[in-house]
Amino acid sequence: MKKIIKYVLLDILRNKILLSYTVLLLAISLSVFNLEDNPAKGILSLLNVVLIVLPLVSIIFSTIYVYNCSEFIELLVSQPLKRTRLLMSIFMGLVISLLLAFLVGAGLPILIYNPGAAGLLLVLVGMALTVIFVSLAILGSVVARDKARGIGVSILLWFYFSLLYDGLVLFCLFQFSDYPLEKPAIILGSLNPIDLGRIVVLLKMDISAMMGYTGAVFKDVFGGAGGALYASAVLFAWMALPLYLAVRYFNRKDI
């Protein structure tokens, strides 16, 4: 398993797309903090980048990489190697490489310019979203045999979580505004890891105007620490569940 992780990791780290992604994050992070006098404003600006760009790159890059390694995967499957270890090795290689790119490109500038709790939480949220969308990419690429379909599913997942979901939630809350919606709002918020990541950071920064209805409910029901703890537990579930489903399907898949 360690040899496969090492091979995947070295292969990805030589990829020019990953290097460009790291340089882009570094340039954006340094520009944001140097243009803003207040580090808190820099955190808010980078929050949008982390919530939009990071999931997109993680899910698309991981999906394409898995499909490009299909022949390598078929070769290893024919060897006396457990499929679970094989898929977990590819997952770990993708996660480690993308986490390194994020930490070098955005994590270090954030911790240098704003080493407080908000900056640390933003880094942790970025790491969590990276793992989550790599898990979703692994699941989608394992289930869909066709490369074009798999990439399309990945793009649709990103579009749904990043843009479409908030509109659907607001529509549902508006339609049922005559009813008590605190608990349904928490459940709906838990179904989107990007929303949860935003709420975790904004709860710490105490910017209620930007948290939206779901974030305000989290603050009222759980309080600052309780809401962050609940959101962190749900984010961990988002990391584990897609990966578990991907491993289970991969073990039964006829390759």
C-alpha contacts under 8 A as a table, 3 or more apart, distances in Angstrom:
res1	aa1	res2	aa2	distance
1	M	4	I	5.25
1	M	5	I	6.27
1	M	85	R	6.19
1	M	86	L	6.96
1	M	89	S	5.93
2	K	5	I	5.10
2	K	6	K	6.06
2	K	89	S	7.43
3	K	6	K	5.06
3	K	7	Y	6.12
4	I	7	Y	5.05
4	I	8	V	6.08
4	I	86	L	7.54
4	I	89	S	5.95
4	I	90	I	7.30
5	I	8	V	5.18
5	I	9	L	5.88
5	I	89	S	4.94
5	I	90	I	6.33
5	I	92	M	6.48
5	I	93	G	5.03
6	K	9	L	5.07
6	K	10	L	6.04
6	K	93	G	7.16
7	Y	10	L	5.32
7	Y	11	D	6.05
8	V	11	D	5.08
8	V	12	I	6.13
8	V	89	S	7.94
8	V	90	I	6.45
8	V	93	G	5.32
8	V	94	L	7.41
9	L	12	I	5.24
9	L	13	L	6.07
9	L	93	G	4.73
9	L	94	L	6.89
9	L	96	I	7.31
9	L	97	S	6.14
10	L	13	L	5.17
10	L	14	R	6.42
11	D	14	R	5.55
11	D	15	N	6.84
12	I	15	N	5.10
12	I	18	L	7.30
12	I	93	G	7.92
12	I	94	L	7.46
12	I	97	S	6.74
13	L	18	L	6.82
13	L	19	L	7.45
13	L	97	S	6.43
14	R	18	L	7.89
14	R	19	L	7.76
15	N	18	L	5.54
15	N	19	L	6.59
16	K	19	L	5.00
16	K	20	S	6.03
17	I	20	S	5.06
17	I	21	Y	6.08
18	L	21	Y	4.94
18	L	22	T	6.23
18	L	98	L	7.60
18	L	101	A	7.01
19	L	22	T	5.11
19	L	23	V	6.26
19	L	101	A	7.50
20	S	23	V	5.11
20	S	24	L	6.00
21	Y	24	L	5.10
21	Y	25	L	6.22
21	Y	101	A	7.17
21	Y	105	G	7.97
22	T	25	L	5.26
22	T	26	L	6.16
22	T	101	A	4.93
22	T	102	F	6.53
22	T	104	V	6.80
22	T	105	G	4.79
23	V	26	L	5.02
23	V	27	A	6.05
23	V	105	G	6.22
24	L	27	A	5.14
24	L	28	I	6.14
24	L	105	G	7.27
25	L	28	I	5.16
25	L	29	S	6.00
25	L	102	F	7.25
25	L	105	G	4.62
25	L	106	A	5.59
26	L	29	S	5.17
26	L	30	L	6.10
26	L	104	V	7.21
26	L	105	G	3.94
26	L	106	A	5.62
26	L	109	P	7.46
27	A	30	L	5.37
27	A	31	S	6.01
27	A	105	G	7.67
28	I	31	S	5.15
28	I	32	V	6.05
29	S	32	V	5.25
29	S	33	F	6.32
29	S	46	L	6.88
29	S	105	G	7.35
29	S	106	A	5.75
29	S	109	P	6.26
29	S	110	I	7.34
30	L	33	F	5.40
30	L	34	N	6.02
30	L	109	P	6.51
31	S	34	N	5.23
31	S	35	L	6.00
32	V	35	L	5.33
32	V	36	E	6.21
32	V	42	G	5.58
32	V	45	S	7.04
32	V	46	L	7.40
33	F	36	E	5.29
33	F	37	D	7.53
33	F	39	P	6.44
33	F	42	G	5.24
33	F	113	Y	6.97
34	N	37	D	7.36
36	E	39	P	6.67
36	E	41	K	6.56
36	E	42	G	6.06
37	D	41	K	7.98
38	N	41	K	5.54
38	N	42	G	6.84
39	P	42	G	4.93
39	P	43	I	6.34
39	P	113	Y	6.63
39	P	114	N	5.90
40	A	43	I	5.04
40	A	44	L	6.43
40	A	114	N	7.61
41	K	44	L	5.08
41	K	45	S	6.25
42	G	45	S	5.09
42	G	46	L	6.14
43	I	46	L	5.13
43	I	47	L	5.95
43	I	110	I	7.56
43	I	114	N	7.87
43	I	118	A	7.64
43	I	119	G	6.70
43	I	122	L	7.68
44	L	47	L	4.97
44	L	48	N	6.88
45	S	48	N	5.72
45	S	49	V	7.02
46	L	49	V	4.98
46	L	50	V	6.12
47	L	50	V	5.07
47	L	51	L	6.09
47	L	122	L	7.04
47	L	198	R	7.41
48	N	51	L	5.15
48	N	52	I	6.09
49	V	52	I	5.33
49	V	53	V	5.32
49	V	54	L	6.92
50	V	53	V	5.82
50	V	54	L	5.08
50	V	55	P	7.58
50	V	126	G	6.00
51	L	54	L	6.22
51	L	55	P	6.69
51	L	126	G	7.73
51	L	162	S	7.49
51	L	194	I	6.06
51	L	197	G	7.67
51	L	198	R	7.36
52	I	55	P	6.08
52	I	56	L	6.53
52	I	162	S	6.44
53	V	56	L	5.22
53	V	57	V	6.16
54	L	57	V	5.42
54	L	58	S	6.03
54	L	126	G	7.26
54	L	129	L	7.40
54	L	130	T	6.71
55	P	58	S	5.10
55	P	59	I	6.03
55	P	129	L	6.36
55	P	130	T	6.30
55	P	133	F	5.87
55	P	158	W	6.83
56	L	59	I	5.56
56	L	60	I	6.06
56	L	155	I	7.59
56	L	158	W	6.08
57	V	60	I	5.38
57	V	61	F	5.65
58	S	61	F	5.51
58	S	62	S	5.96
58	S	98	L	7.08
58	S	130	T	5.89
58	S	133	F	5.87
58	S	134	V	5.78
58	S	137	A	7.98
59	I	62	S	5.33
59	I	63	T	6.03
59	I	133	F	5.08
59	I	134	V	5.44
59	I	136	L	6.94
59	I	137	A	5.03
59	I	154	S	6.20
59	I	155	I	7.92
59	I	158	W	7.64
60	I	63	T	5.21
60	I	64	I	6.20
60	I	137	A	7.26
60	I	151	I	6.74
60	I	154	S	6.31
60	I	155	I	7.07
61	F	64	I	5.36
61	F	65	Y	6.09
62	S	65	Y	5.10
62	S	66	V	6.20
62	S	94	L	6.65
62	S	134	V	5.99
62	S	137	A	5.89
62	S	138	I	7.15
63	T	66	V	5.35
63	T	67	Y	6.44
63	T	137	A	5.09
63	T	138	I	6.58
63	T	140	G	7.53
63	T	141	S	5.85
63	T	150	G	7.14
63	T	151	I	6.38
63	T	154	S	7.26
64	I	67	Y	5.26
64	I	68	N	6.10
64	I	147	K	7.79
64	I	151	I	7.01
65	Y	68	N	5.06
65	Y	69	C	6.19
66	V	69	C	5.13
66	V	70	S	6.40
66	V	138	I	7.40
66	V	141	S	6.80
67	Y	70	S	5.17
67	Y	141	S	6.95
67	Y	147	K	6.28
68	N	71	E	7.63
69	C	72	F	5.13
69	C	73	I	6.09
70	S	73	I	5.02
70	S	74	E	6.15
71	E	74	E	5.05
71	E	75	L	6.20
72	F	75	L	5.13
72	F	76	L	6.35
73	I	76	L	5.17
73	I	77	V	6.06
73	I	86	L	7.86
74	E	77	V	5.06
74	E	78	S	6.47
74	E	255	I	6.86
75	L	78	S	5.43
75	L	79	Q	6.94
76	L	79	Q	5.15
76	L	81	L	6.99
76	L	86	L	7.61
77	V	80	P	7.50
77	V	81	L	6.61
77	V	82	K	7.72
77	V	83	R	6.60
77	V	86	L	7.86
78	S	81	L	7.86
81	L	85	R	7.36
81	L	86	L	7.19
82	K	85	R	5.46
82	K	86	L	6.46
83	R	86	L	4.96
83	R	87	L	6.19
83	R	247	V	7.93
83	R	250	F	7.21
83	R	251	N	5.93
84	T	87	L	5.38
84	T	88	M	6.02
84	T	247	V	5.97
84	T	250	F	7.84
84	T	251	N	6.84
85	R	88	M	5.06
85	R	89	S	5.92
86	L	89	S	5.17
86	L	90	I	6.47
87	L	90	I	5.21
87	L	91	F	6.13
87	L	247	V	6.82
87	L	250	F	7.92
88	M	91	F	4.89
88	M	92	M	5.98
88	M	247	V	7.91
89	S	92	M	5.11
89	S	93	G	6.12
90	I	93	G	5.14
90	I	94	L	6.25
91	F	94	L	5.25
91	F	95	V	6.09
91	F	134	V	7.31
91	F	135	S	7.45
91	F	138	I	7.27
92	M	95	V	5.05
92	M	96	I	5.94
93	G	96	I	5.36
93	G	97	S	6.18
94	L	97	S	5.36
94	L	98	L	6.11
94	L	134	V	7.27
95	V	98	L	5.31
95	V	99	L	5.89
95	V	130	T	7.11
95	V	131	V	5.99
95	V	134	V	6.75
96	I	99	L	5.12
96	I	100	L	6.08
97	S	100	L	5.14
97	S	101	A	6.30
98	L	101	A	5.00
98	L	102	F	6.19
98	L	130	T	7.08
99	L	102	F	5.06
99	L	103	L	5.99
99	L	127	M	6.24
99	L	130	T	6.89
100	L	103	L	5.13
100	L	104	V	6.01
101	A	104	V	5.37
101	A	105	G	5.84
102	F	105	G	5.11
102	F	106	A	5.50
102	F	107	G	6.21
102	F	126	G	7.63
102	F	127	M	7.59
103	L	106	A	5.52
103	L	107	G	4.01
103	L	108	L	5.96
103	L	123	V	7.63
104	V	107	G	5.87
104	V	108	L	5.67
105	G	108	L	6.88
105	G	109	P	7.40
106	A	109	P	5.57
106	A	110	I	6.13
106	A	123	V	7.86
107	G	110	I	5.22
107	G	111	L	6.18
107	G	123	V	5.63
108	L	111	L	5.21
108	L	112	I	6.02
109	P	112	I	5.03
109	P	113	Y	5.97
110	I	113	Y	5.43
110	I	114	N	5.48
110	I	115	P	6.82
110	I	119	G	5.82
110	I	120	L	7.79
110	I	123	V	7.52
111	L	114	N	5.28
111	L	115	P	4.31
111	L	116	G	7.63
111	L	119	G	6.15
111	L	120	L	6.73
112	I	115	P	5.86
114	N	118	A	7.78
114	N	119	G	5.49
115	P	118	A	7.90
115	P	119	G	5.70
115	P	120	L	6.58
116	G	119	G	5.46
116	G	120	L	6.33
117	A	120	L	5.13
117	A	121	L	6.06
117	A	204	K	7.47
118	A	121	L	5.12
118	A	122	L	6.20
118	A	201	V	6.24
118	A	204	K	6.12
118	A	205	M	6.34
119	G	122	L	5.13
119	G	123	V	6.40
120	L	123	V	5.16
120	L	124	L	6.26
121	L	124	L	4.98
121	L	125	V	5.98
121	L	200	V	7.47
121	L	201	V	6.00
122	L	125	V	5.06
122	L	126	G	6.09
122	L	201	V	6.09
123	V	126	G	5.09
123	V	127	M	6.25
124	L	127	M	5.06
124	L	128	A	6.14
125	V	128	A	4.99
125	V	129	L	6.10
125	V	197	G	5.57
125	V	200	V	7.83
125	V	201	V	7.80
126	G	129	L	5.20
126	G	130	T	6.17
127	M	130	T	5.11
127	M	131	V	6.42
128	A	131	V	5.26
128	A	132	I	6.15
128	A	235	L	7.02
128	A	236	F	7.72
128	A	239	M	7.54
129	L	132	I	4.96
129	L	133	F	6.08
129	L	193	P	7.19
129	L	194	I	7.23
129	L	197	G	7.66
130	T	133	F	5.50
130	T	134	V	6.16
131	V	134	V	5.20
131	V	135	S	6.18
131	V	239	M	6.14
132	I	135	S	5.11
132	I	136	L	6.33
132	I	193	P	7.94
132	I	235	L	7.85
132	I	238	W	6.01
132	I	239	M	4.54
133	F	136	L	4.84
133	F	137	A	5.99
134	V	137	A	4.93
134	V	138	I	6.15
135	S	138	I	5.12
135	S	139	L	6.25
135	S	239	M	6.39
135	S	240	A	7.76
135	S	242	P	5.57
135	S	243	L	5.12
136	L	139	L	5.08
136	L	140	G	6.12
136	L	154	S	7.85
136	L	242	P	5.71
136	L	243	L	7.27
137	A	140	G	5.13
137	A	141	S	6.03
137	A	154	S	6.42
138	I	141	S	5.28
138	I	142	V	6.05
138	I	242	P	7.98
138	I	243	L	7.08
138	I	246	A	6.46
139	L	142	V	5.26
139	L	143	V	6.19
139	L	242	P	6.02
139	L	243	L	6.51
139	L	245	L	6.85
139	L	246	A	4.46
140	G	143	V	5.29
140	G	144	A	5.99
140	G	150	G	5.95
140	G	153	V	6.86
140	G	154	S	6.87
140	G	246	A	7.93
141	S	144	A	5.36
141	S	145	R	7.01
141	S	147	K	7.66
141	S	150	G	5.41
141	S	151	I	7.86
142	V	145	R	6.97
142	V	246	A	6.39
142	V	249	Y	7.34
142	V	250	F	6.33
143	V	246	A	7.57
143	V	249	Y	7.23
143	V	250	F	7.96
144	A	147	K	7.39
144	A	149	R	6.56
144	A	150	G	5.34
145	R	149	R	7.76
145	R	150	G	7.24
146	D	149	R	5.32
146	D	150	G	6.15
147	K	150	G	5.06
147	K	151	I	6.18
148	A	151	I	5.27
148	A	152	G	6.07
149	R	152	G	4.97
149	R	153	V	6.12
150	G	153	V	5.11
150	G	154	S	6.30
151	I	154	S	5.02
151	I	155	I	6.28
152	G	155	I	5.16
152	G	156	L	6.16
153	V	156	L	5.05
153	V	157	L	6.10
154	S	157	L	5.11
154	S	158	W	6.30
155	I	158	W	5.18
155	I	159	F	6.09
156	L	159	F	4.97
156	L	160	Y	5.94
157	L	160	Y	5.06
157	L	161	F	6.18
158	W	161	F	5.34
158	W	162	S	5.80
159	F	162	S	5.29
159	F	163	L	5.51
159	F	164	L	6.37
160	Y	163	L	5.75
160	Y	164	L	4.66
160	Y	165	Y	5.51
161	F	164	L	6.38
161	F	165	Y	5.44
161	F	166	D	7.92
161	F	192	N	6.10
161	F	193	P	7.68
161	F	194	I	6.65
162	S	165	Y	6.86
162	S	166	D	7.84
162	S	194	I	6.75
163	L	166	D	6.40
163	L	167	G	7.34
164	L	167	G	5.48
164	L	168	L	6.46
165	Y	168	L	5.14
165	Y	169	V	6.21
165	Y	192	N	7.59
166	D	169	V	5.11
166	D	170	L	6.16
167	G	170	L	5.18
167	G	171	F	6.13
168	L	171	F	5.05
168	L	172	C	6.25
169	V	172	C	5.18
169	V	173	L	6.14
169	V	188	L	7.07
170	L	173	L	5.09
170	L	174	F	6.00
171	F	174	F	5.15
171	F	175	Q	6.16
172	C	175	Q	5.13
172	C	176	F	6.27
173	L	176	F	5.31
173	L	177	S	5.61
173	L	181	L	7.32
173	L	185	A	7.83
174	F	177	S	5.06
176	F	179	Y	5.79
176	F	181	L	7.83
177	S	180	P	7.50
177	S	181	L	7.38
180	P	183	K	7.93
181	L	184	P	5.28
181	L	185	A	5.77
182	E	185	A	5.21
182	E	186	I	6.41
182	E	217	V	6.13
183	K	186	I	5.16
183	K	187	I	6.34
184	P	187	I	5.03
184	P	188	L	6.04
185	A	188	L	5.04
185	A	189	G	6.01
185	A	213	Y	7.89
185	A	214	T	5.70
185	A	217	V	7.28
186	I	189	G	5.04
186	I	190	S	6.16
186	I	214	T	6.41
186	I	217	V	7.05
186	I	218	F	6.81
187	I	190	S	5.07
187	I	191	L	6.64
188	L	191	L	5.34
188	L	192	N	7.42
189	G	192	N	5.82
189	G	195	D	6.42
189	G	196	L	6.57
189	G	214	T	6.16
190	S	193	P	6.87
190	S	195	D	7.89
190	S	196	L	6.56
190	S	231	A	7.36
190	S	234	V	6.59
192	N	195	D	5.47
192	N	196	L	6.44
193	P	196	L	4.97
193	P	197	G	6.11
193	P	235	L	6.16
193	P	238	W	7.06
194	I	197	G	5.10
194	I	198	R	6.33
195	D	198	R	5.14
195	D	199	I	6.17
196	L	199	I	5.03
196	L	200	V	6.17
196	L	231	A	5.86
196	L	235	L	7.37
197	G	200	V	5.23
197	G	201	V	6.57
197	G	231	A	7.66
197	G	235	L	7.98
198	R	201	V	5.46
198	R	202	L	6.13
198	R	211	M	7.57
199	I	202	L	5.13
199	I	203	L	5.78
199	I	211	M	6.20
199	I	215	G	5.52
199	I	228	A	7.84
199	I	231	A	7.98
200	V	203	L	5.38
200	V	204	K	6.65
200	V	227	G	7.47
200	V	228	A	5.22
200	V	231	A	6.71
200	V	232	S	7.83
201	V	204	K	5.38
201	V	205	M	6.44
202	L	205	M	4.86
202	L	206	D	5.77
202	L	207	I	5.77
202	L	208	S	7.46
202	L	210	M	7.49
202	L	211	M	6.42
203	L	206	D	4.98
203	L	207	I	6.94
203	L	208	S	7.66
203	L	211	M	7.82
203	L	215	G	7.61
203	L	219	K	6.98
203	L	224	G	5.81
203	L	227	G	7.80
203	L	228	A	7.27
204	K	224	G	6.72
207	I	210	M	5.89
207	I	211	M	6.81
208	S	211	M	5.26
208	S	212	G	7.35
208	S	215	G	7.54
208	S	216	A	6.46
209	A	212	G	6.67
211	M	214	T	7.04
211	M	215	G	4.57
211	M	216	A	6.21
212	G	215	G	5.40
212	G	216	A	6.22
213	Y	216	A	5.13
213	Y	217	V	6.24
214	T	217	V	5.11
214	T	218	F	6.29
215	G	218	F	5.02
215	G	219	K	6.28
216	A	219	K	5.09
216	A	220	D	6.18
217	V	220	D	5.08
217	V	221	V	5.91
218	F	221	V	5.36
218	F	222	F	5.63
218	F	223	G	6.85
218	F	227	G	5.49
219	K	222	F	5.61
219	K	223	G	4.56
219	K	224	G	5.88
219	K	227	G	6.30
220	D	223	G	5.72
221	V	227	G	7.70
222	F	225	A	7.37
222	F	226	G	4.68
222	F	227	G	4.72
223	G	226	G	5.38
223	G	227	G	5.70
224	G	227	G	5.49
224	G	228	A	6.32
225	A	228	A	5.21
225	A	229	L	6.12
226	G	229	L	5.10
226	G	230	Y	6.17
227	G	230	Y	5.18
227	G	231	A	6.08
228	A	231	A	5.11
228	A	232	S	6.02
229	L	232	S	5.11
229	L	233	A	6.32
230	Y	233	A	5.21
230	Y	234	V	6.38
231	A	234	V	5.15
231	A	235	L	6.11
232	S	235	L	5.02
232	S	236	F	6.26
233	A	236	F	5.15
233	A	237	A	6.44
234	V	237	A	4.96
234	V	238	W	6.29
235	L	238	W	4.94
235	L	239	M	6.41
236	F	239	M	5.05
236	F	240	A	6.38
237	A	240	A	5.17
237	A	241	L	5.90
238	W	241	L	5.71
238	W	242	P	6.85
239	M	242	P	6.64
239	M	243	L	6.92
240	A	243	L	5.39
240	A	244	Y	6.06
241	L	244	Y	5.08
241	L	245	L	6.24
242	P	245	L	5.13
242	P	246	A	6.06
243	L	246	A	4.98
243	L	247	V	6.15
244	Y	247	V	5.23
244	Y	248	R	6.14
245	L	248	R	5.08
245	L	249	Y	6.09
246	A	249	Y	5.22
246	A	250	F	5.94
247	V	250	F	5.05
247	V	251	N	6.12
248	R	251	N	5.39
248	R	252	R	6.76
249	Y	252	R	5.32
249	Y	253	K	6.00
250	F	253	K	4.97
